[in-house]
Amino acid sequence: MTLDPQLAFARRMDRSDGLAHHRARFEGAETDLVYFDGNSLGRPPKSAIARVEEFLRESWGGRLIRGWDESWLRLPNEIGDRIGRAVIDAKAGQTIIGDSTTVLLYKLARAAVDAQVARDPARTEIVVDTDNFPTDRYVLDGIAKERGLTLRWIEVDTAAGVSPEQLAAAVGPQTALVVVSHVAYRSAYLADAPRLTRIAHDAGALILWDLCHSAGSVPVKADEWGFDLAVGCTYKYLNGGPGSPAFAYVREDLQGVLEQPIQGWWGTTDMFLMGPEYRPAPGMQRFISGTAPVVGMLAMQETLAMIEEAGMPALRAKSIALTEFAISLAADWLAPLGVALASPDDRERRGGHVTFVHPEMREVVARLWQQDVIPDYRDPGGIRIGLSPLSTSFEEVHRGMAATRDVLKQVLLERAGLA
């Protein structure tokens, strides 16, 4: 029996993959389930399960409230610095773990526009694109209403993202803040972060980067690229678990300028003084509001250790190889069935996932889930294939794409009344 050449290729790639040994560290990776949703919720590392169990029994169960003084109080800053060092290439003292992505987006965006308007009352616009993630758009809409500002929308193709030319045409003396996703959630378009940051700065604007779909998949150089602000989640490629807290980056020279709007006791100069008035702590501590979600910060440390061991360049190289393989299989198997690529074909402009479109994809995804093949669906007609470089194998990609082909063929036959 002749081996499928694409399957043979996948197996060769797995044998030569320098990151392949990490796959065995993830719970469930040894099963036949195909997981194409690591860009929405990563698999749990086995060691993270052990870490959480140990915490519940020993740290919480044994140390009780003493745990705060012994280590828990420092976790938001310590893990934040670890993310800064390993994931976004930021020096210490600029990154913290805090609230949800939505809350951190609100805090940083509100602080930014307030500072800009105070500096120059003519800066009354927030620039955002029409296909940015819903949370970003909703948060900014609310801030605009609160502060009497205007949203300036950049119309983008859902198969692409914000280009330098589009941003340059949108910003000017009226711009207070620009908010852009580094990797577009739908198309995986990888924005030219250094260039877009320069364009915003040349216009006198601040820029806030959403790193949710790039952190842990695409190298980020927050300091080198001149980022002002950034927010990213930890439950995707960092495998922090459902609802694990997000991280926030604020460039060092802005930390004393911005006044974050949710003033809480953790952000004060002396949280246990319980003083009569709010006095913001120096540095990143001021951007923390309430009690740290300790349990939610535990699991991501296991993936951070793997990233530190492997390095982001290696993760990016495998991510590219995985998405290239998925695209090549789609060209052979899905394109003849009417499926089109809705992500950038250029690997340098594509993040860690890839989207294919067809009018029947909603039904296809529903049936795939019943077969333990787990991608996700995004309108209009998109199947989104999320490939986590630490936990995804090339053979897994082959199995999942073959299943997608077979299910789509069956759906099309049924629609034609031939099955």
Secondary structure by P-SEA (a helix, b strand, c coil): ccccaaaaaaaaaaaacccccccccccccccccccccccccccccaaaaaaaaaaacccccccccccccccccaaaaaaaaaaaacccccccccbbbbccaaaaaaaaaaaaaaaaaaacccccbbbbcccccaaaaaaaaaaaaacbbbbbbbbbbccccccaaaaaacccccccbbbbbccccccccccaaaaaaaaaaaacbbbbbbcccccccccccccccccccbbbbccccccccccccbbbbbccccccccccccccccccccccccccbbbbcccccccccccccccccccaaaaaaaaaaccaaaaaaaaaaaaaaaaaaaaaccccccccccccccccccccbbbbbccaaaaaaaaaaaacbbbbbcccbbbbbbbccccccaaaaaaaaaaaaaaaaaaaaaaaccc
